[in-house]
Amino acid sequence: MLGTSSGTSRVALPDLIGYTMTKGAIDALTLPLAQRLGPRGITVNTVVPATTDTDMNTSWLRGNSELIAAIVAIAAQNGTGGFRL
């Protein structure tokens, strides 16, 4: 099983409460589900993709070269893979 989460589950973003809550739920579900299903040979993991230019984040991301530079710098430090257009 593979879940898709987001870095937003680790920061406070008041404008994205619903999105952040659902990603946090995926994070919270992954470990106990992996522990429960692991003995049966079923693996459970969650991926957290790097910041991606999508319709959802167009308004705050596109054209904001300072923000893009900050995202790339953070990704370079922690090996998350950076920014995808």
All heavy atoms as a GROMACS GRO file, in nm:
protein
  611
    1MET      N    1   0.085  -0.116   0.000
    1MET     CA    2   0.000   0.000   0.000
    1MET      C    3   0.090   0.123   0.000
    1MET      O    4   0.193   0.124   0.066
    1MET     CB    5  -0.089   0.000   0.123
    1MET     CG    6  -0.186  -0.115   0.131
    1MET     SD    7  -0.288  -0.111   0.279
    1MET     CE    8  -0.390   0.030   0.243
    2LEU      N    9   0.047   0.223  -0.070
    2LEU     CA   10   0.126   0.346  -0.079
    2LEU      C   11   0.034   0.466  -0.065
    2LEU      O   12  -0.063   0.480  -0.140
    2LEU     CB   13   0.200   0.352  -0.212
    2LEU     CG   14   0.292   0.471  -0.234
    2LEU    CD1   15   0.405   0.471  -0.131
    2LEU    CD2   16   0.348   0.469  -0.374
    3GLY      N   17   0.065   0.552   0.032
    3GLY     CA   18  -0.009   0.675   0.052
    3GLY      C   19   0.072   0.792   0.002
    3GLY      O   20   0.194   0.786  -0.006
    4THR      N   21   0.005   0.900  -0.033
    4THR     CA   22   0.072   1.022  -0.075
    4THR      C   23   0.040   1.130   0.026
    4THR      O   24  -0.076   1.166   0.046
    4THR     CB   25   0.027   1.065  -0.215
    4THR    OG1   26   0.046   0.958  -0.306
    4THR    CG2   27   0.107   1.185  -0.262
    5SER      N   28   0.143   1.183   0.089
    5SER     CA   29   0.125   1.286   0.189
    5SER      C   30   0.183   1.417   0.138
    5SER      O   31   0.203   1.434   0.017
    5SER     CB   32   0.191   1.244   0.321
    5SER     OG   33   0.162   1.339   0.422
    6SER      N   34   0.212   1.508   0.229
    6SER     CA   35   0.262   1.640   0.191
    6SER      C   36   0.337   1.700   0.308
    6SER      O   37   0.306   1.672   0.424
    6SER     CB   38   0.143   1.730   0.156
    6SER     OG   39   0.183   1.864   0.143
    7GLY      N   40   0.434   1.783   0.277
    7GLY     CA   41   0.505   1.856   0.381
    7GLY      C   42   0.414   1.950   0.458
    7GLY      O   43   0.446   1.992   0.568
    8THR      N   44   0.296   1.977   0.401
    8THR     CA   45   0.203   2.066   0.471
    8THR      C   46   0.150   2.005   0.600
    8THR      O   47   0.100   2.076   0.685
    8THR     CB   48   0.082   2.103   0.383
    8THR    OG1   49   0.008   1.985   0.352
    8THR    CG2   50   0.125   2.173   0.256
    9SER      N   51   0.164   1.875   0.616
    9SER     CA   52   0.117   1.812   0.739
    9SER      C   53   0.211   1.841   0.856
    9SER      O   54   0.181   1.807   0.970
    9SER     CB   55   0.103   1.660   0.721
    9SER     OG   56   0.229   1.600   0.703
   10ARG      N   57   0.320   1.907   0.829
   10ARG     CA   58   0.419   1.937   0.933
   10ARG      C   59   0.435   2.086   0.963
   10ARG      O   60   0.522   2.125   1.039
   10ARG     CB   61   0.554   1.879   0.892
   10ARG     CG   62   0.551   1.727   0.884
   10ARG     CD   63   0.675   1.672   0.817
   10ARG     NE   64   0.665   1.530   0.801
   10ARG     CZ   65   0.609   1.469   0.697
   10ARG    NH1   66   0.558   1.539   0.600
   10ARG    NH2   67   0.604   1.338   0.690
   11VAL      N   68   0.351   2.169   0.899
   11VAL     CA   69   0.356   2.313   0.922
   11VAL      C   70   0.215   2.368   0.939
   11VAL      O   71   0.119   2.304   0.899
   11VAL     CB   72   0.428   2.388   0.807
   11VAL    CG1   73   0.572   2.348   0.797
   11VAL    CG2   74   0.357   2.363   0.675
   12ALA      N   75   0.203   2.484   0.996
   12ALA     CA   76   0.071   2.546   1.017
   12ALA      C   77   0.036   2.633   0.897
   12ALA      O   78   0.100   2.734   0.871
   12ALA     CB   79   0.073   2.630   1.144
   13LEU      N   80  -0.066   2.592   0.824
   13LEU     CA   81  -0.114   2.668   0.708
   13LEU      C   82  -0.265   2.689   0.723
   13LEU      O   83  -0.345   2.606   0.678
   13LEU     CB   84  -0.083   2.593   0.578
   13LEU     CG   85   0.065   2.571   0.549
   13LEU    CD1   86   0.083   2.477   0.431
   13LEU    CD2   87   0.134   2.704   0.523
   14PRO      N   88  -0.306   2.796   0.787
   14PRO     CA   89  -0.448   2.819   0.816
   14PRO      C   90  -0.540   2.817   0.694
   14PRO      O   91  -0.656   2.780   0.706
   14PRO     CB   92  -0.450   2.957   0.882
   14PRO     CG   93  -0.312   2.980   0.930
   14PRO     CD   94  -0.222   2.904   0.838
   15ASP      N   95  -0.489   2.852   0.578
   15ASP     CA   96  -0.573   2.854   0.458
   15ASP      C   97  -0.591   2.716   0.397
   15ASP      O   98  -0.669   2.699   0.303
   15ASP     CB   99  -0.515   2.949   0.353
   15ASP     CG  100  -0.518   3.094   0.398
   15ASP    OD1  101  -0.604   3.127   0.484
   15ASP    OD2  102  -0.437   3.173   0.350
   16LEU      N  103  -0.519   2.616   0.447
   16LEU     CA  104  -0.526   2.481   0.391
   16LEU      C  105  -0.563   2.378   0.497
   16LEU      O  106  -0.512   2.266   0.497
   16LEU     CB  107  -0.391   2.443   0.328
   16LEU     CG  108  -0.344   2.526   0.210
   16LEU    CD1  109  -0.204   2.485   0.167
   16LEU    CD2  110  -0.440   2.511   0.093
   17ILE      N  111  -0.652   2.414   0.587
   17ILE     CA  112  -0.684   2.326   0.700
   17ILE      C  113  -0.730   2.188   0.654
   17ILE      O  114  -0.679   2.086   0.700
   17ILE     CB  115  -0.789   2.392   0.792
   17ILE    CG1  116  -0.726   2.512   0.863
   17ILE    CG2  117  -0.841   2.291   0.894
   17ILE    CD1  118  -0.826   2.594   0.942
   18GLY      N  119  -0.826   2.181   0.564
   18GLY     CA  120  -0.877   2.052   0.519
   18GLY      C  121  -0.771   1.968   0.452
   18GLY      O  122  -0.757   1.848   0.478
   19TYR      N  123  -0.693   2.029   0.364
   19TYR     CA  124  -0.586   1.958   0.294
   19TYR      C  125  -0.482   1.907   0.393
   19TYR      O  126  -0.442   1.791   0.390
   19TYR     CB  127  -0.521   2.052   0.192
   19TYR     CG  128  -0.410   1.991   0.112
   19TYR    CD1  129  -0.438   1.907   0.005
   19TYR    CD2  130  -0.277   2.018   0.143
   19TYR    CE1  131  -0.337   1.851  -0.069
   19TYR    CE2  132  -0.174   1.962   0.069
   19TYR     CZ  133  -0.204   1.879  -0.037
   19TYR     OH  134  -0.102   1.823  -0.110
   20THR      N  135  -0.442   1.995   0.486
   20THR     CA  136  -0.341   1.959   0.585
   20THR      C  137  -0.390   1.846   0.675
   20THR      O  138  -0.314   1.753   0.706
   20THR     CB  139  -0.303   2.082   0.670
   20THR    OG1  140  -0.252   2.183   0.582
   20THR    CG2  141  -0.200   2.051   0.774
   21MET      N  142  -0.515   1.850   0.715
   21MET     CA  143  -0.571   1.745   0.801
   21MET      C  144  -0.571   1.610   0.730
   21MET      O  145  -0.539   1.508   0.791
   21MET     CB  146  -0.713   1.781   0.844
   21MET     CG  147  -0.717   1.890   0.949
   21MET     SD  148  -0.882   1.943   1.002
   21MET     CE  149  -0.995   1.827   0.939
   22THR      N  150  -0.608   1.607   0.604
   22THR     CA  151  -0.613   1.479   0.534
   22THR      C  152  -0.474   1.422   0.515
   22THR      O  153  -0.454   1.300   0.526
   22THR     CB  154  -0.684   1.490   0.398
   22THR    OG1  155  -0.617   1.584   0.315
   22THR    CG2  156  -0.828   1.532   0.415
   23LYS      N  157  -0.377   1.507   0.488
   23LYS     CA  158  -0.239   1.458   0.473
   23LYS      C  159  -0.184   1.411   0.608
   23LYS      O  160  -0.112   1.312   0.616
   23LYS     CB  161  -0.150   1.565   0.410
   23LYS     CG  162  -0.191   1.602   0.269
   23LYS     CD  163  -0.199   1.481   0.178
   23LYS     CE  164  -0.237   1.519   0.037
   23LYS     NZ  165  -0.238   1.404  -0.054
   24GLY      N  166  -0.219   1.480   0.715
   24GLY     CA  167  -0.179   1.437   0.849
   24GLY      C  168  -0.241   1.303   0.885
   24GLY      O  169  -0.178   1.218   0.950
   25ALA      N  170  -0.365   1.281   0.843
   25ALA     CA  171  -0.431   1.153   0.869
   25ALA      C  172  -0.359   1.039   0.796
   25ALA      O  173  -0.342   0.930   0.852
   25ALA     CB  174  -0.577   1.160   0.826
   26ILE      N  175  -0.315   1.065   0.676
   26ILE     CA  176  -0.239   0.963   0.602
   26ILE      C  177  -0.110   0.931   0.677
   26ILE      O  178  -0.074   0.814   0.693
   26ILE     CB  179  -0.211   1.010   0.458
   26ILE    CG1  180  -0.341   1.014   0.378
   26ILE    CG2  181  -0.108   0.919   0.390
   26ILE    CD1  182  -0.330   1.081   0.245
   27ASP      N  183  -0.042   1.035   0.724
   27ASP     CA  184   0.081   1.014   0.801
   27ASP      C  185   0.054   0.930   0.926
   27ASP      O  186   0.128   0.838   0.959
   27ASP     CB  187   0.143   1.148   0.844
   27ASP     CG  188   0.194   1.230   0.726
   27ASP    OD1  189   0.209   1.174   0.616
   27ASP    OD2  190   0.218   1.350   0.746
   28ALA      N  191  -0.054   0.964   0.998
   28ALA     CA  192  -0.087   0.896   1.122
   28ALA      C  193  -0.130   0.752   1.099
   28ALA      O  194  -0.110   0.666   1.186
   28ALA     CB  195  -0.197   0.972   1.196
   29LEU      N  196  -0.188   0.723   0.988
   29LEU     CA  197  -0.236   0.588   0.956
   29LEU      C  198  -0.124   0.494   0.913
   29LEU      O  199  -0.129   0.374   0.940
   29LEU     CB  200  -0.341   0.597   0.845
   29LEU     CG  201  -0.399   0.466   0.793
   29LEU    CD1  202  -0.477   0.395   0.903
   29LEU    CD2  203  -0.486   0.492   0.672
   30THR      N  204  -0.022   0.548   0.848
   30THR     CA  205   0.080   0.465   0.786
   30THR      C  206   0.154   0.372   0.883
   30THR      O  207   0.163   0.252   0.858
   30THR     CB  208   0.181   0.553   0.710
   30THR    OG1  209   0.111   0.626   0.609
   30THR    CG2  210   0.289   0.470   0.644
   31LEU      N  211   0.206   0.424   0.992
   31LEU     CA  212   0.287   0.342   1.082
   31LEU      C  213   0.208   0.229   1.147
   31LEU      O  214   0.248   0.113   1.140
   31LEU     CB  215   0.357   0.429   1.186
   31LEU     CG  216   0.451   0.355   1.280
   31LEU    CD1  217   0.560   0.281   1.203
   31LEU    CD2  218   0.513   0.452   1.379
   32PRO      N  219   0.093   0.257   1.210
   32PRO     CA  220   0.020   0.145   1.271
   32PRO      C  221  -0.030   0.043   1.168
   32PRO      O  222  -0.034  -0.077   1.196
   32PRO     CB  223  -0.095   0.209   1.346
   32PRO     CG  224  -0.103   0.349   1.298
   32PRO     CD  225   0.030   0.384   1.241
   33LEU      N  226  -0.066   0.091   1.049
   33LEU     CA  227  -0.110  -0.002   0.946
   33LEU      C  228   0.006  -0.089   0.899
   33LEU      O  229  -0.010  -0.210   0.878
   33LEU     CB  230  -0.170   0.077   0.828
   33LEU     CG  231  -0.259   0.002   0.732
   33LEU    CD1  232  -0.375  -0.067   0.803
   33LEU    CD2  233  -0.312   0.097   0.626
   34ALA      N  234   0.124  -0.029   0.888
   34ALA     CA  235   0.243  -0.106   0.850
   34ALA      C  236   0.274  -0.211   0.956
   34ALA      O  237   0.310  -0.326   0.924
   34ALA     CB  238   0.362  -0.013   0.830
   35GLN      N  239   0.262  -0.175   1.084
   35GLN     CA  240   0.288  -0.270   1.192
   35GLN      C  241   0.186  -0.383   1.192
   35GLN      O  242   0.219  -0.498   1.218
   35GLN     CB  243   0.288  -0.198   1.326
   35GLN     CG  244   0.408  -0.107   1.344
   35GLN     CD  245   0.401  -0.025   1.471
   35GLN    OE1  246   0.293   0.004   1.522
   35GLN    NE2  247   0.517   0.014   1.521
   36ARG      N  248   0.062  -0.351   1.162
   36ARG     CA  249  -0.044  -0.451   1.160
   36ARG      C  250  -0.032  -0.545   1.041
   36ARG      O  251  -0.052  -0.666   1.052
   36ARG     CB  252  -0.180  -0.381   1.159
   36ARG     CG  253  -0.299  -0.470   1.144
   36ARG     CD  254  -0.319  -0.561   1.264
   36ARG     NE  255  -0.371  -0.486   1.376
   36ARG     CZ  256  -0.482  -0.515   1.440
   36ARG    NH1  257  -0.552  -0.619   1.405
   36ARG    NH2  258  -0.521  -0.443   1.541
   37LEU      N  259  -0.002  -0.491   0.924
   37LEU     CA  260   0.000  -0.571   0.802
   37LEU      C  261   0.136  -0.630   0.768
   37LEU      O  262   0.144  -0.725   0.690
   37LEU     CB  263  -0.052  -0.487   0.684
   37LEU     CG  264  -0.196  -0.438   0.696
   37LEU    CD1  265  -0.232  -0.350   0.578
   37LEU    CD2  266  -0.292  -0.554   0.710
   38GLY      N  267   0.242  -0.576   0.826
   38GLY     CA  268   0.376  -0.625   0.799
   38GLY      C  269   0.393  -0.774   0.819
   38GLY      O  270   0.452  -0.842   0.733
   39PRO      N  271   0.345  -0.831   0.929
   39PRO     CA  272   0.359  -0.975   0.950
   39PRO      C  273   0.292  -1.060   0.841
   39PRO      O  274   0.325  -1.176   0.823
   39PRO     CB  275   0.292  -0.998   1.086
   39PRO     CG  276   0.306  -0.868   1.157
   39PRO     CD  277   0.291  -0.764   1.048
   40ARG      N  278   0.200  -1.001   0.767
   40ARG     CA  279   0.134  -1.073   0.658
   40ARG      C  280   0.207  -1.053   0.525
   40ARG      O  281   0.158  -1.096   0.420
   40ARG     CB  282  -0.010  -1.024   0.642
   40ARG     CG  283  -0.095  -1.049   0.763
   40ARG     CD  284  -0.234  -1.000   0.738
   40ARG     NE  285  -0.314  -1.007   0.859
   40ARG     CZ  286  -0.436  -0.962   0.869
   40ARG    NH1  287  -0.494  -0.905   0.765
   40ARG    NH2  288  -0.503  -0.972   0.981
   41GLY      N  289   0.320  -0.983   0.530
   41GLY     CA  290   0.397  -0.958   0.408
   41GLY      C  291   0.347  -0.840   0.326
   41GLY      O  292   0.384  -0.824   0.211
   42ILE      N  293   0.263  -0.758   0.386
   42ILE     CA  294   0.209  -0.641   0.316
   42ILE      C  295   0.284  -0.517   0.366
   42ILE      O  296   0.286  -0.490   0.485
   42ILE     CB  297   0.058  -0.624   0.342
   42ILE    CG1  298  -0.017  -0.749   0.295
   42ILE    CG2  299   0.005  -0.498   0.273
   42ILE    CD1  300  -0.163  -0.752   0.336
   43THR      N  301   0.346  -0.444   0.276
   43THR     CA  302   0.417  -0.323   0.314
   43THR      C  303   0.326  -0.202   0.298
   43THR      O  304   0.241  -0.197   0.209
   43THR     CB  305   0.543  -0.301   0.230
   43THR    OG1  306   0.508  -0.296   0.092
   43THR    CG2  307   0.644  -0.413   0.252
   44VAL      N  308   0.343  -0.107   0.387
   44VAL     CA  309   0.266   0.017   0.384
   44VAL      C  310   0.365   0.132   0.396
   44VAL      O  311   0.444   0.136   0.490
   44VAL     CB  312   0.164   0.023   0.501
   44VAL    CG1  313   0.083   0.152   0.494
   44VAL    CG2  314   0.072  -0.099   0.499
   45ASN      N  315   0.362   0.222   0.302
   45ASN     CA  316   0.453   0.337   0.302
   45ASN      C  317   0.379   0.462   0.258
   45ASN      O  318   0.272   0.455   0.198
   45ASN     CB  319   0.570   0.312   0.205
   45ASN     CG  320   0.663   0.207   0.255
   45ASN    OD1  321   0.734   0.228   0.352
   45ASN    ND2  322   0.662   0.091   0.190
   46THR      N  323   0.439   0.576   0.288
   46THR     CA  324   0.388   0.704   0.244
   46THR      C  325   0.500   0.781   0.177
   46THR      O  326   0.612   0.784   0.228
   46THR     CB  327   0.335   0.787   0.364
   46THR    OG1  328   0.229   0.715   0.425
   46THR    CG2  329   0.284   0.922   0.320
   47VAL      N  330   0.472   0.840   0.063
   47VAL     CA  331   0.568   0.926  -0.005
   47VAL      C  332   0.525   1.071   0.016
   47VAL      O  333   0.407   1.101   0.028
   47VAL     CB  334   0.581   0.895  -0.156
   47VAL    CG1  335   0.637   0.757  -0.178
   47VAL    CG2  336   0.448   0.911  -0.226
   48VAL      N  337   0.624   1.159   0.022
   48VAL     CA  338   0.598   1.302   0.036
   48VAL      C  339   0.674   1.370  -0.079
   48VAL      O  340   0.792   1.398  -0.068
   48VAL     CB  341   0.648   1.355   0.174
   48VAL    CG1  342   0.620   1.505   0.186
   48VAL    CG2  343   0.582   1.279   0.286
   49PRO      N  344   0.603   1.393  -0.189
   49PRO     CA  345   0.670   1.455  -0.305
   49PRO      C  346   0.718   1.596  -0.273
   49PRO      O  347   0.665   1.663  -0.184
   49PRO     CB  348   0.560   1.460  -0.411
   49PRO     CG  349   0.454   1.368  -0.365
   49PRO     CD  350   0.464   1.363  -0.216
   50ALA      N  351   0.816   1.638  -0.347
   50ALA     CA  352   0.865   1.775  -0.334
   50ALA      C  353   0.759   1.872  -0.385
   50ALA      O  354   0.658   1.831  -0.443
   50ALA     CB  355   0.994   1.791  -0.415
   51THR      N  356   0.778   1.999  -0.364
   51THR     CA  357   0.685   2.100  -0.412
   51THR      C  358   0.670   2.086  -0.564
   51THR      O  359   0.768   2.077  -0.636
   51THR     CB  360   0.736   2.241  -0.379
   51THR    OG1  361   0.751   2.249  -0.238
   51THR    CG2  362   0.640   2.348  -0.427
   52THR      N  363   0.547   2.082  -0.608
   52THR     CA  364   0.517   2.061  -0.750
   52THR      C  365   0.424   2.172  -0.797
   52THR      O  366   0.327   2.206  -0.731
   52THR     CB  367   0.449   1.924  -0.769
   52THR    OG1  368   0.533   1.824  -0.713
   52THR    CG2  369   0.427   1.894  -0.915
   53ASP      N  370   0.455   2.227  -0.912
   53ASP     CA  371   0.374   2.333  -0.970
   53ASP      C  372   0.245   2.272  -1.024
   53ASP      O  373   0.244   2.207  -1.128
   53ASP     CB  374   0.453   2.402  -1.081
   53ASP     CG  375   0.382   2.524  -1.137
   53ASP    OD1  376   0.272   2.556  -1.090
   53ASP    OD2  377   0.438   2.585  -1.229
   54THR      N  378   0.136   2.289  -0.950
   54THR     CA  379   0.006   2.234  -0.988
   54THR      C  380  -0.099   2.345  -0.988
   54THR      O  381  -0.073   2.456  -0.939
   54THR     CB  382  -0.039   2.124  -0.890
   54THR    OG1  383  -0.058   2.185  -0.761
   54THR    CG2  384   0.063   2.013  -0.880
   55ASP      N  385  -0.217   2.314  -1.036
   55ASP     CA  386  -0.326   2.412  -1.034
   55ASP      C  387  -0.358   2.458  -0.892
   55ASP      O  388  -0.394   2.572  -0.870
   55ASP     CB  389  -0.451   2.354  -1.099
   55ASP     CG  390  -0.436   2.335  -1.249
   55ASP    OD1  391  -0.345   2.398  -1.307
   55ASP    OD2  392  -0.513   2.256  -1.307
   56MET      N  393  -0.343   2.366  -0.794
   56MET     CA  394  -0.378   2.399  -0.657
   56MET      C  395  -0.291   2.511  -0.598
   56MET      O  396  -0.337   2.592  -0.521
   56MET     CB  397  -0.365   2.274  -0.569
   56MET     CG  398  -0.405   2.297  -0.426
   56MET     SD  399  -0.391   2.144  -0.334
   56MET     CE  400  -0.301   2.202  -0.193
   57ASN      N  401  -0.164   2.514  -0.636
   57ASN     CA  402  -0.075   2.613  -0.575
   57ASN      C  403  -0.030   2.723  -0.671
   57ASN      O  404   0.062   2.798  -0.640
   57ASN     CB  405   0.044   2.546  -0.508
   57ASN     CG  406   0.130   2.469  -0.604
   57ASN    OD1  407   0.132   2.497  -0.723
   57ASN    ND2  408   0.202   2.370  -0.555
   58THR      N  409  -0.095   2.735  -0.784
   58THR     CA  410  -0.058   2.836  -0.883
   58THR      C  411  -0.055   2.977  -0.824
   58THR      O  412   0.038   3.053  -0.847
   58THR     CB  413  -0.156   2.833  -1.002
   58THR    OG1  414  -0.143   2.709  -1.068
   58THR    CG2  415  -0.129   2.944  -1.099
   59SER      N  416  -0.156   3.012  -0.746
   59SER     CA  417  -0.170   3.150  -0.700
   59SER      C  418  -0.055   3.196  -0.611
   59SER      O  419  -0.020   3.313  -0.611
   59SER     CB  420  -0.302   3.166  -0.625
   59SER     OG  421  -0.304   3.086  -0.508
   60TRP      N  422   0.006   3.107  -0.536
   60TRP     CA  423   0.113   3.150  -0.447
   60TRP      C  424   0.252   3.111  -0.496
   60TRP      O  425   0.352   3.160  -0.447
   60TRP     CB  426   0.093   3.097  -0.305
   60TRP     CG  427   0.091   2.946  -0.293
   60TRP    CD1  428  -0.017   2.866  -0.300
   60TRP    CD2  429   0.203   2.861  -0.270
   60TRP    NE1  430   0.019   2.736  -0.285
   60TRP    CE2  431   0.154   2.729  -0.265
   60TRP    CE3  432   0.340   2.882  -0.254
   60TRP    CZ2  433   0.237   2.619  -0.247
   60TRP    CZ3  434   0.421   2.772  -0.234
   60TRP    CH2  435   0.370   2.643  -0.230
   61LEU      N  436   0.260   3.023  -0.597
   61LEU     CA  437   0.390   2.974  -0.639
   61LEU      C  438   0.441   3.036  -0.768
   61LEU      O  439   0.554   3.085  -0.774
   61LEU     CB  440   0.384   2.821  -0.654
   61LEU     CG  441   0.514   2.751  -0.690
   61LEU    CD1  442   0.619   2.777  -0.584
   61LEU    CD2  443   0.489   2.602  -0.704
   62ARG      N  444   0.359   3.038  -0.870
   62ARG     CA  445   0.406   3.086  -1.001
   62ARG      C  446   0.442   3.234  -0.997
   62ARG      O  447   0.369   3.316  -0.944
   62ARG     CB  448   0.298   3.062  -1.107
   62ARG     CG  449   0.284   2.916  -1.138
   62ARG     CD  450   0.198   2.892  -1.258
   62ARG     NE  451   0.177   2.748  -1.271
   62ARG     CZ  452   0.078   2.695  -1.336
   62ARG    NH1  453  -0.011   2.770  -1.394
   62ARG    NH2  454   0.066   2.564  -1.343
   63GLY      N  455   0.556   3.263  -1.052
   63GLY     CA  456   0.601   3.400  -1.057
   63GLY      C  457   0.668   3.449  -0.931
   63GLY      O  458   0.714   3.562  -0.923
   64ASN      N  459   0.677   3.365  -0.829
   64ASN     CA  460   0.739   3.404  -0.702
   64ASN      C  461   0.880   3.345  -0.696
   64ASN      O  462   0.903   3.241  -0.637
   64ASN     CB  463   0.654   3.354  -0.585
   64ASN     CG  464   0.698   3.412  -0.452
   64ASN    OD1  465   0.812   3.453  -0.437
   64ASN    ND2  466   0.607   3.413  -0.357
   65SER      N  467   0.972   3.413  -0.762
   65SER     CA  468   1.108   3.359  -0.775
   65SER      C  469   1.178   3.343  -0.641
   65SER      O  470   1.258   3.251  -0.623
   65SER     CB  471   1.192   3.446  -0.869
   65SER     OG  472   1.197   3.579  -0.821
   66GLU      N  473   1.148   3.429  -0.545
   66GLU     CA  474   1.210   3.416  -0.412
   66GLU      C  475   1.162   3.288  -0.342
   66GLU      O  476   1.241   3.217  -0.281
   66GLU     CB  477   1.178   3.537  -0.325
   66GLU     CG  478   1.250   3.663  -0.367
   66GLU     CD  479   1.218   3.781  -0.276
   66GLU    OE1  480   1.169   3.760  -0.164
   66GLU    OE2  481   1.243   3.895  -0.318
   67LEU      N  482   1.034   3.260  -0.352
   67LEU     CA  483   0.980   3.139  -0.291
   67LEU      C  484   1.036   3.014  -0.359
   67LEU      O  485   1.076   2.918  -0.292
   67LEU     CB  486   0.827   3.138  -0.299
   67LEU     CG  487   0.758   3.014  -0.242
   67LEU    CD1  488   0.793   2.995  -0.095
   67LEU    CD2  489   0.608   3.026  -0.261
   68ILE      N  490   1.042   3.014  -0.490
   68ILE     CA  491   1.099   2.901  -0.562
   68ILE      C  492   1.244   2.879  -0.522
   68ILE      O  493   1.286   2.766  -0.497
   68ILE     CB  494   1.084   2.918  -0.714
   68ILE    CG1  495   0.935   2.912  -0.752
   68ILE    CG2  496   1.164   2.813  -0.790
   68ILE    CD1  497   0.905   2.949  -0.895
   69ALA      N  498   1.321   2.986  -0.510
   69ALA     CA  499   1.461   2.974  -0.467
   69ALA      C  500   1.470   2.915  -0.327
   69ALA      O  501   1.557   2.832  -0.299
   69ALA     CB  502   1.530   3.111  -0.474
   70ALA      N  503   1.381   2.956  -0.237
   70ALA     CA  504   1.381   2.903  -0.100
   70ALA      C  505   1.346   2.754  -0.100
   70ALA      O  506   1.408   2.675  -0.028
   70ALA     CB  507   1.282   2.981  -0.013
   71ILE      N  508   1.248   2.714  -0.180
   71ILE     CA  509   1.209   2.573  -0.189
   71ILE      C  510   1.324   2.489  -0.241
   71ILE      O  511   1.355   2.382  -0.188
   71ILE     CB  512   1.084   2.557  -0.278
   71ILE    CG1  513   0.962   2.618  -0.210
   71ILE    CG2  514   1.060   2.411  -0.313
   71ILE    CD1  515   0.841   2.634  -0.300
   72VAL      N  516   1.391   2.537  -0.344
   72VAL     CA  517   1.505   2.464  -0.401
   72VAL      C  518   1.618   2.453  -0.298
   72VAL      O  519   1.679   2.347  -0.283
   72VAL     CB  520   1.552   2.532  -0.531
   72VAL    CG1  521   1.684   2.474  -0.578
   72VAL    CG2  522   1.446   2.519  -0.638
   73ALA      N  523   1.644   2.560  -0.223
   73ALA     CA  524   1.750   2.557  -0.123
   73ALA      C  525   1.719   2.457  -0.012
   73ALA      O  526   1.805   2.381   0.032
   73ALA     CB  527   1.771   2.697  -0.064
   74ILE      N  528   1.594   2.456   0.035
   74ILE     CA  529   1.554   2.361   0.140
   74ILE      C  530   1.566   2.218   0.088
   74ILE      O  531   1.616   2.130   0.158
   74ILE     CB  532   1.411   2.392   0.189
   74ILE    CG1  533   1.410   2.524   0.266
   74ILE    CG2  534   1.357   2.278   0.274
   74ILE    CD1  535   1.271   2.578   0.292
   75ALA      N  536   1.520   2.195  -0.033
   75ALA     CA  537   1.526   2.061  -0.090
   75ALA      C  538   1.670   2.014  -0.106
   75ALA      O  539   1.700   1.897  -0.083
   75ALA     CB  540   1.454   2.059  -0.225
   76ALA      N  541   1.759   2.105  -0.141
   76ALA     CA  542   1.900   2.068  -0.156
   76ALA      C  543   1.960   2.028  -0.022
   76ALA      O  544   2.044   1.939  -0.015
   76ALA     CB  545   1.977   2.185  -0.216
   77GLN      N  546   1.914   2.090   0.085
   77GLN     CA  547   1.966   2.058   0.219
   77GLN      C  548   1.917   1.924   0.271
   77GLN      O  549   1.989   1.851   0.336
   77GLN     CB  550   1.927   2.166   0.319
   77GLN     CG  551   1.998   2.295   0.299
   77GLN     CD  552   1.949   2.403   0.395
   77GLN    OE1  553   1.845   2.390   0.460
   77GLN    NE2  554   2.025   2.510   0.405
   78ASN      N  555   1.791   1.892   0.243
   78ASN     CA  556   1.736   1.769   0.302
   78ASN      C  557   1.715   1.656   0.201
   78ASN      O  558   1.659   1.555   0.236
   78ASN     CB  559   1.608   1.797   0.381
   78ASN     CG  560   1.494   1.845   0.292
   78ASN    OD1  561   1.495   1.824   0.172
   78ASN    ND2  562   1.396   1.908   0.353
   79GLY      N  563   1.756   1.676   0.078
   79GLY     CA  564   1.752   1.568  -0.021
   79GLY      C  565   1.613   1.530  -0.066
   79GLY      O  566   1.591   1.415  -0.106
   80THR      N  567   1.518   1.622  -0.064
   80THR     CA  568   1.382   1.586  -0.104
   80THR      C  569   1.360   1.587  -0.253
   80THR      O  570   1.254   1.548  -0.300
   80THR     CB  571   1.278   1.680  -0.039
   80THR    OG1  572   1.305   1.814  -0.083
   80THR    CG2  573   1.280   1.670   0.111
   81GLY      N  574   1.457   1.631  -0.330
   81GLY     CA  575   1.440   1.627  -0.473
   81GLY      C  576   1.404   1.760  -0.536
   81GLY      O  577   1.408   1.775  -0.656
   82GLY      N  578   1.369   1.858  -0.457
   82GLY     CA  579   1.354   1.992  -0.509
   82GLY      C  580   1.217   2.028  -0.561
   82GLY      O  581   1.116   1.994  -0.503
   83PHE      N  582   1.215   2.090  -0.675
   83PHE     CA  583   1.097   2.155  -0.731
   83PHE      C  584   1.070   2.098  -0.868
   83PHE      O  585   1.161   2.080  -0.947
   83PHE     CB  586   1.125   2.304  -0.738
   83PHE     CG  587   1.016   2.384  -0.801
   83PHE    CD1  588   0.900   2.410  -0.730
   83PHE    CD2  589   1.028   2.430  -0.930
   83PHE    CE1  590   0.798   2.484  -0.786
   83PHE    CE2  591   0.927   2.504  -0.987
   83PHE     CZ  592   0.812   2.530  -0.915
   84ARG      N  593   0.946   2.068  -0.895
   84ARG     CA  594   0.909   2.015  -1.027
   84ARG      C  595   0.810   2.108  -1.096
   84ARG      O  596   0.712   2.148  -1.036
   84ARG     CB  597   0.846   1.877  -1.011
   84ARG     CG  598   0.947   1.773  -0.974
   84ARG     CD  599   0.881   1.640  -0.964
   84ARG     NE  600   0.909   1.596  -0.829
   84ARG     CZ  601   0.823   1.538  -0.749
   84ARG    NH1  602   0.703   1.513  -0.789
   84ARG    NH2  603   0.856   1.502  -0.628
   85LEU      N  604   0.836   2.138  -1.221
   85LEU     CA  605   0.743   2.218  -1.301
   85LEU      C  606   0.654   2.128  -1.382
   85LEU      O  607   0.687   2.020  -1.417
   85LEU     CB  608   0.819   2.311  -1.395
   85LEU     CG  609   0.899   2.424  -1.328
   85LEU    CD1  610   0.983   2.497  -1.428
   85LEU    CD2  611   0.805   2.520  -1.258
   0.00000   0.00000   0.00000
